[in-house]
Each structure stands twice: as C-alpha cells, then as structure tokens.
Amino acid sequence: MDSKVEELWALEKRRWLDGAEFYERQLAPDAAMVIPYPSGLQDRVAALSGQCPARQWEAVELHDQSVTRHGETVLLSYRVVAWRDCCPEPLRASCASTYLDDDGTWLRLSHEREPLEVDDTKSKVSVLKRPTRIVAHLGAA
C-alpha cells in the first residue's frame, strides 16, 4: 500500500473518532453526504450542523477495505464496526468515501453509510466485542 493510500485510511479512521472536528477540517465546500442521522442527502452546512454536538465513536474497526483511484480522486469502500458509550450494540455498516487531493490536502467530497443487519444465528462472521476501556468517560454527549 503506498503512502497516500495509507494516509487516506488513517484519515478515514480519524473521521469516526474526531466527528465534527474532522468535518470542519476535511469536508470539501461542495461535498455531499448520505448518512442516516439526520437522514437524506446533506451538503457541507447540513452535515456540520448535524454533527454538533455529536457523541464521538470510542472505537472503530475497518474491514474489507478497497481502494479505487482515478487521478486525484480516490474512493474508499469498507465495512465498519463502531462503538459508542450510549449504545449496547455496535454500529455495523457498509461505507464509501470519496476524497480529492487538493494540492496535497485530502478533501472529502462524499460519504455514504448503509447500516447492516447482522443475524448472528446465520452468520459465519464472528461477533465482535466492545474493546475494554481503561478509563471511564463521564459527561454529556
């Protein structure tokens, strides 16, 4: 994996952990987002207002990662398992993010997230468990 692709995967993982701060830094001015909450197609302004205040994801795992590159545009597609303090079960979803290399700065042009329903009785995939937390986090979302 080349250094640009490694940088993008690190950036994508940070997106899950940084929340609104990520969008402030990396979301392109004319970006389009399709995420469940609030639902529907969102532009940059709507995505930013929907992220504030937002509970941050405390842990994420990316699986089945795939990269499609065309010039300065890169599509990352993957499955994610992500945990939050507020939820007993992790989010499981299929995701796709498109980035543009804008003079050495990666800007996110689009993101789509489709939640996955997991039937553990029929699945051959092992059930992932929440990582053990070292320090309890207190406070409002």
Kinemage of the C-alpha trace (Angstrom):
@kinemage 1
@onewidth
@group {chain A} dominant
@subgroup {mainchain}
@vectorlist {calphas} color= white
{ca met a 1} P 0.000 0.000 0.000
{ca asp a 2} L 1.502 3.350 -0.981
{ca ser a 3} L 1.864 6.225 1.495
{ca lys a 4} L -1.057 8.250 0.044
{ca val a 5} L -3.433 5.325 0.438
{ca glu a 6} L -2.181 4.653 3.985
{ca glu a 7} L -2.705 8.342 4.781
{ca leu a 8} L -6.272 8.161 3.464
{ca trp a 9} L -7.153 5.080 5.539
{ca ala a 10} L -5.743 6.793 8.642
{ca leu a 11} L -7.785 9.899 7.785
{ca glu a 12} L -10.943 7.830 7.285
{ca lys a 13} L -10.500 6.159 10.671
{ca arg a 14} L -9.921 9.569 12.311
{ca arg a 15} L -13.237 10.690 10.817
{ca trp a 16} L -15.021 8.171 13.015
{ca leu a 17} L -13.140 9.268 16.138
{ca asp a 18} L -12.981 13.069 15.591
{ca gly a 19} L -16.590 13.696 14.498
{ca ala a 20} L -17.377 17.360 13.854
{ca glu a 21} L -13.705 18.413 14.077
{ca phe a 22} L -12.946 16.187 11.084
{ca tyr a 23} L -15.723 17.748 9.017
{ca glu a 24} L -14.532 21.258 9.858
{ca arg a 25} L -11.045 20.386 8.549
{ca gln a 26} L -11.622 17.946 5.711
{ca leu a 27} L -15.080 18.364 4.193
{ca ala a 28} L -14.995 19.999 0.764
{ca pro a 29} L -17.115 23.164 0.277
{ca asp a 30} L -19.392 21.390 -2.236
{ca ala a 31} L -19.484 17.985 -0.507
{ca ala a 32} L -22.481 15.652 -0.475
{ca met a 33} L -23.230 13.278 2.394
{ca val a 34} L -25.732 10.431 2.683
{ca ile a 35} L -25.898 9.420 6.344
{ca pro a 36} L -28.812 8.162 8.423
{ca tyr a 37} L -28.958 10.874 11.115
{ca pro a 38} L -30.288 13.306 10.103
{ca ser a 39} L -31.397 11.278 7.135
{ca gly a 40} L -31.124 12.177 3.493
{ca leu a 41} L -28.704 13.985 1.230
{ca gln a 42} L -26.790 16.716 3.041
{ca asp a 43} L -24.473 19.464 1.884
{ca arg a 44} L -21.481 20.678 3.938
{ca val a 45} L -23.550 23.093 6.068
{ca ala a 46} L -26.168 20.443 6.920
{ca ala a 47} L -23.519 17.832 7.670
{ca leu a 48} L -21.697 20.209 10.021
{ca ser a 49} L -24.868 21.240 11.844
{ca gly a 50} L -25.877 17.579 12.163
{ca gln a 51} L -22.543 16.733 13.771
{ca cys a 52} L -22.662 19.371 16.528
{ca pro a 53} L -22.934 18.296 19.263
{ca ala a 54} L -22.242 14.671 18.438
{ca arg a 55} L -21.272 11.709 20.539
{ca gln a 56} L -17.913 10.517 19.374
{ca trp a 57} L -17.243 6.928 18.443
{ca glu a 58} L -14.978 5.412 21.069
{ca ala a 59} L -13.603 2.578 18.920
{ca val a 60} L -13.807 1.557 15.266
{ca glu a 61} L -12.712 -1.393 13.171
{ca leu a 62} L -12.497 -1.189 9.364
{ca his a 63} L -12.898 -4.415 7.346
{ca asp a 64} L -12.922 -5.472 3.683
{ca gln a 65} L -11.125 -2.275 2.691
{ca ser a 66} L -10.970 -1.453 -1.007
{ca val a 67} L -9.399 1.470 -2.883
{ca thr a 68} L -10.326 2.764 -6.339
{ca arg a 69} L -8.123 5.523 -7.699
{ca his a 70} L -8.629 7.777 -10.710
{ca gly a 71} L -6.166 10.658 -10.978
{ca glu a 72} L -6.529 12.895 -7.950
{ca thr a 73} L -9.783 11.228 -6.831
{ca val a 74} L -9.857 8.191 -4.554
{ca leu a 75} L -12.827 6.058 -3.456
{ca leu a 76} L -12.515 4.117 -0.204
{ca ser a 77} L -15.085 1.405 0.419
{ca tyr a 78} L -15.261 -0.785 3.529
{ca arg a 79} L -17.341 -2.305 6.283
{ca val a 80} L -17.183 -0.700 9.709
{ca val a 81} L -17.932 -1.831 13.242
{ca ala a 82} L -18.070 1.164 15.598
{ca trp a 83} L -18.861 1.546 19.302
{ca arg a 84} L -20.317 4.450 21.331
{ca asp a 85} L -20.837 4.686 25.086
{ca cys a 86} L -24.559 5.267 24.604
{ca cys a 87} L -25.254 2.088 22.654
{ca pro a 88} L -25.086 -1.511 23.876
{ca glu a 89} L -24.559 -2.845 20.330
{ca pro a 90} L -22.008 -1.552 17.823
{ca leu a 91} L -22.941 0.054 14.536
{ca arg a 92} L -22.248 -2.252 11.617
{ca ala a 93} L -22.354 -0.601 8.197
{ca ser a 94} L -21.063 -0.576 4.647
{ca cys a 95} L -19.402 2.731 3.774
{ca ala a 96} L -17.913 4.556 0.821
{ca ser a 97} L -15.989 7.842 0.950
{ca thr a 98} L -14.629 9.827 -1.975
{ca tyr a 99} L -11.602 12.088 -1.491
{ca leu a 100} L -9.897 14.646 -3.729
{ca asp a 101} L -6.217 15.507 -3.442
{ca asp a 102} L -6.426 19.325 -3.473
{ca asp a 103} L -2.787 20.437 -3.656
{ca gly a 104} L -1.667 17.938 -1.020
{ca thr a 105} L -4.756 18.249 1.224
{ca trp a 106} L -7.285 15.436 1.163
{ca leu a 107} L -10.823 16.814 0.981
{ca arg a 108} L -13.800 14.534 1.404
{ca leu a 109} L -16.222 15.001 -1.489
{ca ser a 110} L -18.826 12.447 -0.476
{ca his a 111} L -19.702 9.766 2.046
{ca glu a 112} L -22.381 7.097 2.108
{ca arg a 113} L -23.225 4.801 5.006
{ca glu a 114} L -25.688 1.925 4.893
{ca pro a 115} L -26.329 0.133 8.204
{ca leu a 116} L -26.011 -3.652 8.053
{ca glu a 117} L -28.393 -6.017 9.762
{ca val a 118} L -26.461 -8.895 11.286
{ca asp a 119} L -28.190 -12.163 12.049
{ca asp a 120} L -25.683 -13.855 14.356
{ca thr a 121} L -27.601 -17.143 14.121
{ca lys a 122} L -26.955 -17.409 10.352
{ca ser a 123} L -23.689 -15.514 10.036
{ca lys a 124} L -20.303 -17.165 9.859
{ca val a 125} L -18.724 -13.860 10.905
{ca ser a 126} L -17.511 -13.810 14.482
{ca val a 127} L -19.316 -11.417 16.793
{ca leu a 128} L -17.052 -8.524 17.679
{ca lys a 129} L -16.966 -7.346 21.270
{ca arg a 130} L -16.599 -3.830 22.635
{ca pro a 131} L -12.936 -3.092 23.465
{ca thr a 132} L -12.110 -2.876 27.152
{ca arg a 133} L -11.895 0.752 28.272
{ca ile a 134} L -9.059 1.719 30.578
{ca val a 135} L -10.660 4.893 31.927
{ca ala a 136} L -14.376 5.589 32.272
{ca his a 137} L -15.582 8.628 30.349
{ca leu a 138} L -18.103 10.810 32.142
{ca gly a 139} L -20.044 13.775 30.818
{ca ala a 140} L -22.716 14.774 28.409
{ca ala a 141} L -22.722 13.889 24.756
